[in-house]
């Protein structure tokens, strides 16, 4: 897993989910990300050089898959992550995936066209996500955001606040709730929310792990108690990289 440097949530949650599997482990490499926004400095954090250097370190551990466990392509565009995956594969010889491309796979797999978008981001970042996803055929029919930009602060948002936003977008009408940010604790509450709301709740940390397991040839169904993507069948997308 390629991890934003200021993220405090995705590592413990990923490890907690993988505790249910005997034959898979997660390993992490960080690069500097501290602010989410549309300024040149904020966008520059996602230049490929730093990400690829972190991928090189993971390659030393002979991992089977390298996953970018971050959501920058939600506002930068799907093509950014497509190019990143290609660069990682060329540079390391290891299969690659990302959170945002996994969301796209799951939207297609589940037939989800009306998205309830939950994030901690600022309004301009949220609007960029809505535009990018809408252009790809995934209409954001309801959204909530917290207007935060400090990446560390996202990890301080409590589960009740995330659940509140999920309930509100579900009430407004959507096929799926997408919790977009790998420094929110959405994976921890997704199963409870799904039972309550009776729609899928896809969290960024869960969707990244789901795609990594698929590409590693592991059955994600072993994590069905975590809800969301693990209850969907990967055969529909062939287990290939996006």
Backbone as CSV, one residue per row, in Angstrom:
resi,resn,N_x,N_y,N_z,CA_x,CA_y,CA_z,C_x,C_y,C_z
1,UNK,0.824,-1.192,0.000,0.000,0.000,0.000,0.869,1.257,0.000
2,UNK,0.635,2.140,-0.961,1.227,3.473,-0.978,0.335,4.372,-0.145
3,UNK,0.919,5.031,0.859,0.157,5.673,1.920,0.512,7.155,2.048
4,UNK,-0.474,8.053,2.129,-0.157,9.458,2.416,0.550,9.593,3.768
5,UNK,1.562,10.428,3.836,2.403,10.494,5.030,1.651,10.872,6.294
6,UNK,0.604,11.684,6.177,-0.125,12.161,7.350,-1.349,11.316,7.682
7,UNK,-1.501,10.177,7.012,-2.651,9.302,7.227,-2.430,8.441,8.474
8,UNK,-3.435,8.409,9.361,-3.352,7.604,10.581,-4.395,6.490,10.630
9,UNK,-5.241,6.380,9.610,-6.393,5.490,9.657,-6.219,4.236,8.813
10,UNK,-5.691,4.369,7.600,-5.773,3.239,6.667,-4.932,2.043,7.102
11,UNK,-3.780,2.288,7.736,-2.944,1.148,8.132,-3.616,0.270,9.196
12,UNK,-4.092,0.838,10.309,-4.736,-0.034,11.298,-6.018,-0.684,10.793
13,UNK,-6.800,0.023,9.977,-8.030,-0.583,9.471,-7.734,-1.698,8.474
14,UNK,-6.771,-1.490,7.594,-6.402,-2.539,6.640,-5.898,-3.770,7.378
15,UNK,-5.060,-3.569,8.374,-4.536,-4.691,9.145,-5.642,-5.411,9.901
16,UNK,-6.606,-4.659,10.418,-7.727,-5.278,11.128,-8.551,-6.154,10.187
17,UNK,-8.799,-5.665,8.978,-9.554,-6.468,8.026,-8.784,-7.727,7.636
18,UNK,-7.494,-7.593,7.397,-6.699,-8.740,6.969,-6.494,-9.764,8.074
19,UNK,-6.788,-9.413,9.303,-6.696,-10.388,10.396,-7.655,-11.553,10.178
20,UNK,-8.669,-11.343,9.324,-9.622,-12.415,9.023,-9.088,-13.394,7.980
21,UNK,-7.949,-13.099,7.365,-7.377,-13.970,6.340,-6.049,-14.538,6.813
22,UNK,-5.810,-15.811,6.501,-4.571,-16.459,6.919,-3.440,-16.299,5.901
23,UNK,-3.778,-15.934,4.668,-2.788,-16.028,3.593,-2.526,-14.693,2.907
24,UNK,-2.727,-13.594,3.608,-2.467,-12.281,3.009,-1.961,-11.327,4.079
25,UNK,-1.060,-10.444,3.691,-0.547,-9.427,4.602,-0.410,-8.115,3.846
26,UNK,-0.428,-7.012,4.578,-0.298,-5.683,3.980,1.010,-5.048,4.444
27,UNK,1.630,-4.289,3.533,2.894,-3.604,3.802,2.762,-2.193,3.249
28,UNK,3.409,-1.222,3.895,3.097,0.176,3.641,4.359,0.981,3.354
29,UNK,4.217,1.918,2.423,5.302,2.847,2.094,4.685,4.231,1.952
30,UNK,5.259,5.228,2.635,4.663,6.563,2.677,5.372,7.537,1.744
31,UNK,4.619,8.512,1.267,5.195,9.697,0.633,4.421,10.908,1.130
32,UNK,5.009,12.107,1.008,4.474,13.268,1.719,3.177,13.776,1.105
33,UNK,2.117,13.759,1.905,0.827,14.381,1.603,0.312,14.960,2.911
34,UNK,0.113,16.275,2.960,-0.364,16.911,4.190,-1.605,17.769,3.988
35,UNK,-1.869,18.181,2.754,-2.975,19.103,2.480,-3.724,18.645,1.239
36,UNK,-5.050,18.698,1.303,-5.878,18.380,0.137,-6.535,19.664,-0.342
37,UNK,-6.272,20.011,-1.585,-6.825,21.224,-2.172,-6.453,21.307,-3.629
38,UNK,-6.797,22.416,-4.250,-6.553,22.597,-5.674,-5.452,23.606,-5.957
39,UNK,-4.736,24.043,-4.933,-3.604,24.948,-5.145,-2.471,24.186,-5.829
40,UNK,-1.564,24.893,-6.503,-0.424,24.207,-7.116,0.382,23.383,-6.115
41,UNK,0.579,23.904,-4.910,1.345,23.158,-3.910,0.637,21.870,-3.507
42,UNK,-0.670,21.954,-3.298,-1.427,20.765,-2.901,-1.448,19.732,-4.016
43,UNK,-1.672,20.171,-5.233,-1.700,19.244,-6.360,-0.329,18.649,-6.623
44,UNK,0.727,19.442,-6.377,2.079,18.975,-6.628,2.506,17.811,-5.753
45,UNK,1.806,17.587,-4.637,2.137,16.448,-3.773,1.976,15.116,-4.498
46,UNK,1.141,15.120,-5.553,0.824,13.872,-6.241,1.593,13.714,-7.552
47,UNK,2.674,14.465,-7.690,3.568,14.260,-8.828,4.113,12.836,-8.764
48,UNK,4.315,12.209,-9.906,4.645,10.771,-9.897,5.972,10.415,-9.255
49,UNK,6.933,11.325,-9.224,8.265,10.947,-8.763,8.258,10.408,-7.333
50,UNK,7.605,11.119,-6.419,7.577,10.678,-5.029,6.807,9.382,-4.849
51,UNK,5.728,9.238,-5.599,4.916,8.026,-5.496,5.714,6.828,-6.007
52,UNK,6.411,6.993,-7.115,7.174,5.888,-7.686,8.359,5.509,-6.800
53,UNK,8.955,6.483,-6.149,10.042,6.170,-5.213,9.523,5.312,-4.058
54,UNK,8.334,5.617,-3.568,7.724,4.804,-2.516,7.392,3.404,-3.029
55,UNK,6.958,3.322,-4.286,6.669,2.016,-4.892,7.938,1.175,-5.003
56,UNK,9.068,1.808,-5.305,10.339,1.078,-5.383,10.652,0.381,-4.061
57,UNK,10.368,1.048,-2.942,10.639,0.460,-1.636,9.751,-0.755,-1.375
58,UNK,8.498,-0.690,-1.792,7.616,-1.841,-1.649,8.082,-2.998,-2.521
59,UNK,8.613,-2.684,-3.685,9.087,-3.739,-4.579,10.208,-4.542,-3.927
60,UNK,11.001,-3.905,-3.069,12.064,-4.623,-2.364,11.502,-5.748,-1.492
61,UNK,10.264,-5.599,-1.047,9.624,-6.626,-0.215,8.958,-7.716,-1.045
62,UNK,9.115,-7.637,-2.379,8.571,-8.647,-3.302,7.073,-8.869,-3.084
63,UNK,6.354,-7.764,-2.953,4.898,-7.840,-2.812,4.272,-8.284,-4.139
64,UNK,3.044,-8.771,-4.076,2.343,-9.232,-5.282,1.581,-8.114,-5.969
65,UNK,1.153,-7.113,-5.200,0.366,-6.004,-5.737,0.786,-4.733,-5.020
66,UNK,0.862,-3.629,-5.752,1.077,-2.312,-5.153,-0.184,-1.482,-5.367
67,UNK,-0.805,-1.050,-4.276,-2.036,-0.268,-4.360,-1.817,1.151,-3.863
68,UNK,-2.230,2.133,-4.648,-2.223,3.533,-4.189,-3.467,3.726,-3.339
69,UNK,-3.256,3.771,-2.030,-4.343,3.865,-1.065,-4.629,5.343,-0.775
70,UNK,-5.026,6.036,-1.810,-5.368,7.450,-1.730,-6.327,7.795,-2.849
71,UNK,-6.967,8.939,-2.740,-8.094,9.252,-3.632,-7.855,10.457,-4.533
72,UNK,-6.606,10.828,-4.768,-6.317,12.046,-5.531,-6.901,12.044,-6.927
73,UNK,-7.000,10.884,-7.561,-7.555,10.840,-8.919,-9.044,11.139,-8.948
74,UNK,-9.692,11.146,-7.787,-11.105,11.534,-7.772,-11.263,12.965,-8.259
75,UNK,-10.305,13.838,-7.898,-10.382,15.225,-8.379,-9.401,15.515,-9.515
76,UNK,-8.377,14.673,-9.675,-7.420,14.877,-10.763,-7.825,14.157,-12.046
77,UNK,-8.714,13.164,-11.945,-9.183,12.431,-13.121,-8.706,10.991,-13.133
78,UNK,-9.557,10.093,-13.595,-9.228,8.671,-13.640,-7.933,8.412,-14.404
79,UNK,-7.683,9.221,-15.443,-6.510,8.981,-16.276,-5.207,9.115,-15.480
80,UNK,-5.213,9.923,-14.424,-4.001,10.055,-13.610,-3.632,8.725,-12.960
81,UNK,-4.628,8.025,-12.438,-4.343,6.738,-11.809,-4.070,5.659,-12.841
82,UNK,-4.697,5.740,-13.995,-4.376,4.787,-15.054,-2.903,4.899,-15.436
83,UNK,-2.423,6.139,-15.592,-1.014,6.361,-15.931,-0.100,5.913,-14.793
84,UNK,-0.509,6.169,-13.542,0.295,5.765,-12.397,0.442,4.247,-12.343
85,UNK,-0.652,3.524,-12.527,-0.582,2.060,-12.505,0.348,1.539,-13.599
86,UNK,0.254,2.129,-14.786,1.124,1.706,-15.879,2.589,1.963,-15.533
87,UNK,2.869,3.112,-14.909,4.245,3.453,-14.545,4.788,2.517,-13.471
88,UNK,3.951,2.169,-12.496,4.392,1.250,-11.442,4.699,-0.122,-12.027
89,UNK,3.811,-0.607,-12.898,4.043,-1.918,-13.505,5.323,-1.920,-14.334
90,UNK,5.537,-0.865,-15.104,6.734,-0.799,-15.950,7.999,-0.717,-15.104
91,UNK,7.935,0.022,-14.033,9.123,0.288,-13.207,9.483,-0.897,-12.314
92,UNK,8.463,-1.592,-11.795,8.708,-2.634,-10.795,8.403,-4.044,-11.287
93,UNK,7.600,-4.164,-12.340,7.150,-5.473,-12.783,6.062,-6.060,-11.906
94,UNK,5.462,-5.232,-11.045,4.440,-5.681,-10.100,3.091,-5.082,-10.482
95,UNK,2.038,-5.873,-10.345,0.697,-5.407,-10.646,0.348,-4.234,-9.733
96,UNK,-0.500,-3.313,-10.228,-0.830,-2.102,-9.477,-2.301,-1.772,-9.599
97,UNK,-2.816,-1.075,-8.588,-4.208,-0.627,-8.590,-4.301,0.610,-7.704
98,UNK,-5.484,1.223,-7.674,-5.702,2.412,-6.853,-7.113,2.411,-6.289
99,UNK,-7.322,3.214,-5.261,-8.645,3.343,-4.654,-9.677,3.840,-5.655
100,UNK,-9.326,4.875,-6.416,-10.310,5.503,-7.303,-10.672,4.579,-8.463
101,UNK,-9.705,3.868,-9.015,-10.026,2.922,-10.080,-10.831,1.746,-9.537
102,UNK,-10.605,1.382,-8.276,-11.417,0.333,-7.660,-12.857,0.795,-7.477
103,UNK,-13.056,2.063,-7.084,-14.420,2.598,-7.038,-15.088,2.453,-8.402
104,UNK,-14.391,2.825,-9.462,-14.980,2.732,-10.799,-15.352,1.294,-11.138
105,UNK,-14.461,0.350,-10.830,-14.767,-1.067,-11.061,-16.024,-1.482,-10.322
106,UNK,-16.126,-1.075,-9.069,-17.255,-1.500,-8.254,-18.552,-0.827,-8.673
107,UNK,-18.481,0.437,-9.096,-19.680,1.087,-9.618,-20.207,0.318,-10.829
108,UNK,-19.294,-0.087,-11.698,-19.702,-0.851,-12.883,-20.212,-2.230,-12.494
109,UNK,-19.491,-2.898,-11.613,-19.873,-4.237,-11.187,-21.245,-4.251,-10.537
110,UNK,-21.510,-3.258,-9.688,-22.786,-3.208,-8.984,-23.900,-2.533,-9.749
111,UNK,-23.587,-1.978,-10.924,-24.593,-1.234,-11.676,-25.003,0.051,-10.978
112,UNK,-24.085,0.632,-10.209,-24.385,1.838,-9.447,-24.184,3.074,-10.335
113,UNK,-25.246,3.834,-10.543,-25.175,5.041,-11.370,-25.488,6.308,-10.601
114,UNK,-26.141,6.180,-9.455,-26.513,7.326,-8.633,-25.720,7.237,-7.340
115,UNK,-24.737,8.116,-7.214,-23.756,8.007,-6.138,-24.050,9.022,-5.043
116,UNK,-24.032,8.559,-3.790,-24.062,9.445,-2.641,-22.637,9.648,-2.160
117,UNK,-22.098,10.830,-2.321,-20.682,11.112,-2.095,-20.463,11.727,-0.718
118,UNK,-19.624,11.083,0.086,-19.283,11.560,1.429,-17.776,11.758,1.497
119,UNK,-17.338,12.959,1.826,-15.906,13.242,1.944,-15.665,14.266,3.059
120,UNK,-14.405,14.439,3.460,-14.075,15.530,4.376,-13.619,16.787,3.648
121,UNK,-13.655,16.807,2.315,-12.930,17.794,1.515,-13.640,19.145,1.439
122,UNK,-12.951,20.104,0.828,-13.509,21.437,0.613,-14.479,21.415,-0.576
123,UNK,-15.277,22.465,-0.680,-16.327,22.505,-1.708,-15.763,22.441,-3.117
124,UNK,-14.613,23.097,-3.367,-14.070,23.086,-4.723,-13.533,21.712,-5.108
125,UNK,-12.926,21.005,-4.156,-12.482,19.636,-4.426,-13.693,18.729,-4.656
126,UNK,-14.718,18.909,-3.829,-15.933,18.103,-3.979,-16.563,18.316,-5.359
127,UNK,-16.611,19.561,-5.805,-17.190,19.857,-7.112,-16.386,19.205,-8.235
128,UNK,-15.069,19.172,-8.086,-14.226,18.531,-9.099,-14.503,17.028,-9.159
129,UNK,-14.684,16.398,-8.009,-15.014,14.971,-7.988,-16.344,14.733,-8.691
130,UNK,-17.344,15.538,-8.360,-18.659,15.383,-8.984,-18.567,15.503,-10.501
131,UNK,-17.790,16.459,-10.984,-17.650,16.647,-12.425,-16.955,15.456,-13.079
132,UNK,-15.866,14.981,-12.471,-15.129,13.850,-13.038,-15.976,12.587,-13.070
133,UNK,-16.668,12.313,-11.971,-17.463,11.098,-11.920,-18.696,11.205,-12.818
134,UNK,-19.285,12.383,-12.880,-20.424,12.568,-13.767,-20.057,12.344,-15.224
135,UNK,-18.876,12.828,-15.635,-18.424,12.646,-17.009,-18.204,11.179,-17.340
136,UNK,-17.927,10.364,-16.315,-17.725,8.929,-16.519,-19.024,8.132,-16.409
137,UNK,-20.148,8.826,-16.211,-21.442,8.154,-16.152,-21.932,7.843,-14.760
138,UNK,-21.257,8.382,-13.738,-21.658,8.140,-12.352,-22.126,9.463,-11.751
139,UNK,-23.425,9.677,-11.752,-23.985,10.950,-11.295,-23.984,11.009,-9.771
140,UNK,-23.419,12.063,-9.216,-23.484,12.283,-7.773,-24.819,12.958,-7.477
141,UNK,-25.771,12.185,-6.986,-27.123,12.686,-6.754,-27.301,13.282,-5.366
142,UNK,-26.346,13.031,-4.478,-26.374,13.612,-3.133,-24.937,13.659,-2.630
143,UNK,-24.622,14.701,-1.885,-23.249,14.804,-1.369,-23.229,15.523,-0.035
144,UNK,-22.217,15.151,0.753,-21.904,15.858,1.986,-20.389,15.939,2.093
145,UNK,-19.899,17.081,2.573,-18.465,17.241,2.781,-18.254,18.108,4.015
146,UNK,-17.067,18.037,4.592,-16.790,18.714,5.858,-15.989,19.994,5.703
147,UNK,-15.563,20.296,4.484,-14.829,21.538,4.189,-13.492,21.602,4.924
148,UNK,-12.838,20.453,5.031,-11.513,20.377,5.643,-10.448,20.231,4.563
149,UNK,-9.234,20.690,4.859,-8.137,20.524,3.909,-6.901,19.883,4.536
150,UNK,-6.791,19.893,5.863,-5.645,19.301,6.543,-5.809,17.786,6.574
151,UNK,-4.931,17.072,5.885,-5.106,15.632,5.742,-5.078,14.913,7.091
152,UNK,-4.235,15.355,8.018,-4.203,14.725,9.339,-5.556,14.859,10.043
153,UNK,-6.212,16.006,9.868,-7.485,16.260,10.548,-8.580,15.295,10.108
154,UNK,-8.487,14.769,8.897,-9.506,13.828,8.430,-9.582,12.620,9.365
155,UNK,-8.429,12.180,9.850,-8.393,11.012,10.723,-8.993,11.252,12.092
156,UNK,-9.218,12.531,12.451,-9.818,12.879,13.727,-11.348,12.941,13.666
157,UNK,-11.921,12.828,12.465,-13.382,12.850,12.310,-13.948,11.569,12.913
158,UNK,-14.930,11.703,13.813,-15.423,10.503,14.485,-16.427,9.750,13.623
159,UNK,-16.652,8.509,13.983,-17.511,7.629,13.202,-18.954,8.133,13.148
160,UNK,-19.419,8.765,14.216,-20.790,9.282,14.228,-20.984,10.348,13.145
161,UNK,-19.976,11.185,12.943,-20.075,12.227,11.917,-20.106,11.614,10.523
162,UNK,-19.285,10.610,10.298,-19.299,9.932,9.000,-20.647,9.268,8.773
163,UNK,-21.170,8.611,9.794,-22.469,7.949,9.677,-23.583,8.953,9.402
164,UNK,-23.508,10.120,10.041,-24.523,11.159,9.795,-24.547,11.548,8.320
165,UNK,-23.381,11.786,7.748,-23.332,12.176,6.339,-23.844,11.058,5.439
166,UNK,-23.493,9.828,5.754,-23.968,8.699,4.954,-25.493,8.594,4.996
167,UNK,-26.055,8.765,6.176,-27.520,8.691,6.293,-28.192,9.805,5.498
168,UNK,-27.600,10.986,5.526,-28.213,12.119,4.821,-28.192,11.925,3.311
169,UNK,-27.094,11.437,2.742,-27.084,11.233,1.289,-28.001,10.083,0.903
170,UNK,-28.105,9.076,1.761,-29.014,7.967,1.469,-30.460,8.446,1.453
171,UNK,-30.811,9.329,2.377,-32.178,9.863,2.402,-32.491,10.675,1.150
172,UNK,-31.502,11.361,0.610,-31.735,12.167,-0.595,-31.873,11.309,-1.845
173,UNK,-31.378,10.079,-1.799,-31.554,9.150,-2.901,-30.285,8.847,-3.661
174,UNK,-29.834,7.599,-3.549,-28.662,7.143,-4.287,-28.674,5.623,-4.315
175,UNK,-27.876,5.054,-5.233,-27.751,3.596,-5.330,-26.693,3.058,-4.373
176,UNK,-25.732,3.903,-4.034,-24.601,3.481,-3.222,-24.045,4.710,-2.503
177,UNK,-23.552,4.505,-1.297,-22.825,5.563,-0.593,-21.335,5.323,-0.807
178,UNK,-20.624,6.325,-1.313,-19.182,6.252,-1.510,-18.505,7.177,-0.506
179,UNK,-17.776,6.597,0.441,-17.010,7.368,1.424,-15.605,7.515,0.859
180,UNK,-15.298,8.706,0.367,-14.090,8.913,-0.422,-13.060,9.685,0.393
181,UNK,-12.089,8.965,0.893,-10.936,9.488,1.634,-10.368,8.305,2.401
182,UNK,-9.082,8.035,2.267,-8.504,6.890,2.978,-8.033,7.253,4.376
183,UNK,-8.398,8.458,4.846,-8.103,8.824,6.231,-9.390,9.089,7.008
184,UNK,-10.492,8.484,6.555,-11.751,8.456,7.299,-12.007,7.030,7.764
185,UNK,-12.695,6.882,8.876,-12.939,5.558,9.465,-14.208,4.915,8.909
186,UNK,-14.462,5.076,7.619,-15.683,4.546,7.028,-15.767,3.037,7.011
187,UNK,-14.647,2.357,6.792,-14.679,0.894,6.723,-15.169,0.277,8.030
188,UNK,-14.899,0.936,9.137,-15.279,0.397,10.436,-16.785,0.368,10.635
189,UNK,-17.501,1.294,9.988,-18.942,1.397,10.212,-19.758,0.993,8.999
190,UNK,-19.106,0.656,7.882,-19.842,0.326,6.660,-20.822,-0.829,6.838
191,UNK,-20.452,-1.940,7.482,-21.423,-3.040,7.609,-22.687,-2.635,8.360
192,UNK,-22.540,-1.879,9.456,-23.707,-1.428,10.220,-24.574,-0.495,9.388
193,UNK,-23.945,0.411,8.654,-24.700,1.332,7.805,-25.443,0.591,6.705
194,UNK,-24.813,-0.421,6.124,-25.488,-1.177,5.059,-26.745,-1.866,5.585
195,UNK,-26.660,-2.424,6.765,-27.848,-3.066,7.330,-28.947,-2.039,7.598
196,UNK,-28.566,-0.866,8.032,-29.542,0.174,8.344,-30.137,0.794,7.078
197,UNK,-29.291,1.144,6.123,-29.715,1.894,4.932,-30.194,1.008,3.799
198,UNK,-29.782,-0.262,3.816,-30.160,-1.247,2.800,-29.660,-0.884,1.407
199,UNK,-28.517,-0.250,1.372,-27.779,-0.036,0.134,-26.298,-0.261,0.426
200,UNK,-25.523,-0.462,-0.642,-24.093,-0.680,-0.466,-23.417,0.584,0.055
201,UNK,-22.442,0.398,0.930,-21.617,1.489,1.436,-20.165,1.122,1.136
202,UNK,-19.561,1.856,0.224,-18.201,1.566,-0.223,-17.251,2.609,0.344
203,UNK,-16.299,2.162,1.121,-15.302,3.043,1.718,-13.975,2.880,0.991
204,UNK,-13.215,3.956,0.897,-11.979,3.952,0.113,-10.978,2.899,0.572
205,UNK,-10.831,2.711,1.875,-9.873,1.739,2.380,-10.300,0.328,1.998
206,UNK,-11.589,0.049,2.129,-12.097,-1.277,1.772,-11.968,-1.556,0.278
207,UNK,-12.294,-0.567,-0.555,-12.261,-0.834,-1.992,-10.827,-1.054,-2.466
208,UNK,-9.857,-0.359,-1.845,-8.459,-0.569,-2.215,-8.015,-1.978,-1.850
209,UNK,-8.339,-2.416,-0.644,-7.971,-3.761,-0.222,-8.663,-4.806,-1.084
210,UNK,-9.940,-4.598,-1.393,-10.678,-5.516,-2.260,-9.951,-5.713,-3.582
211,UNK,-9.560,-4.617,-4.230,-8.912,-4.730,-5.531,-7.546,-5.388,-5.412
212,UNK,-6.798,-5.068,-4.349,-5.500,-5.718,-4.152,-5.656,-7.227,-4.012
213,UNK,-6.645,-7.675,-3.262,-6.870,-9.109,-3.093,-7.239,-9.767,-4.415
214,UNK,-8.096,-9.115,-5.191,-8.483,-9.665,-6.490,-7.253,-9.853,-7.375
215,UNK,-6.420,-8.821,-7.448,-5.243,-8.892,-8.309,-4.216,-9.891,-7.790
216,UNK,-4.205,-10.130,-6.473,-3.284,-11.104,-5.894,-3.822,-12.533,-5.982
217,UNK,-5.007,-12.695,-6.562,-5.588,-14.025,-6.707,-6.220,-14.571,-5.448
218,UNK,-6.535,-13.690,-4.507,-7.176,-14.099,-3.264,-8.679,-13.824,-3.337
219,UNK,-9.461,-14.610,-2.620,-10.912,-14.462,-2.635,-11.329,-13.410,-1.599
220,UNK,-11.859,-12.261,-2.050,-12.282,-11.234,-1.087,-13.466,-11.657,-0.225
221,UNK,-14.151,-12.751,-0.614,-15.336,-13.180,0.141,-15.000,-13.545,1.578
222,UNK,-13.724,-13.780,1.875,-13.336,-14.065,3.248,-13.511,-12.884,4.178
223,UNK,-13.753,-11.713,3.595,-13.928,-10.501,4.399,-15.361,-9.980,4.334
224,UNK,-16.321,-10.838,4.037,-17.699,-10.376,3.857,-18.277,-9.708,5.097
225,UNK,-17.764,-10.035,6.277,-18.325,-9.393,7.479,-18.014,-7.902,7.512
226,UNK,-17.047,-7.459,6.686,-16.729,-6.038,6.588,-17.625,-5.327,5.571
227,UNK,-18.528,-6.068,4.916,-19.509,-5.457,4.023,-18.917,-4.874,2.762
228,UNK,-19.683,-3.972,2.156,-19.221,-3.233,0.989,-18.732,-4.108,-0.132
229,UNK,-17.507,-3.875,-0.623,-17.039,-4.558,-1.824,-16.846,-6.050,-1.644
230,UNK,-16.637,-6.508,-0.423,-16.292,-7.902,-0.207,-17.471,-8.845,-0.450
231,UNK,-18.672,-8.296,-0.520,-19.850,-9.112,-0.808,-20.157,-9.182,-2.299
232,UNK,-19.436,-8.413,-3.122,-19.647,-8.402,-4.563,-18.711,-9.394,-5.234
233,UNK,-19.070,-9.869,-6.426,-18.315,-10.920,-7.094,-17.296,-10.321,-8.061
234,UNK,-16.005,-10.592,-7.848,-14.970,-10.006,-8.713,-14.942,-10.559,-10.114
235,UNK,-15.590,-11.704,-10.379,-15.516,-12.314,-11.704,-16.038,-11.380,-12.786
236,UNK,-16.955,-10.497,-12.434,-17.552,-9.611,-13.425,-16.552,-8.625,-14.004
237,UNK,-15.451,-8.380,-13.282,-14.433,-7.483,-13.839,-13.163,-8.252,-14.177
238,UNK,-13.218,-9.567,-14.078,-12.139,-10.392,-14.581,-10.881,-10.392,-13.745
239,UNK,-10.854,-9.681,-12.623,-9.669,-9.672,-11.785,-8.482,-8.991,-12.410
240,UNK,-8.714,-8.169,-13.427,-7.608,-7.501,-14.104,-7.458,-6.075,-13.616
241,UNK,-6.326,-5.486,-13.869,-6.104,-4.107,-13.468,-6.947,-3.172,-14.298
242,UNK,-7.325,-2.064,-13.685,-8.104,-1.059,-14.406,-7.202,-0.223,-15.290
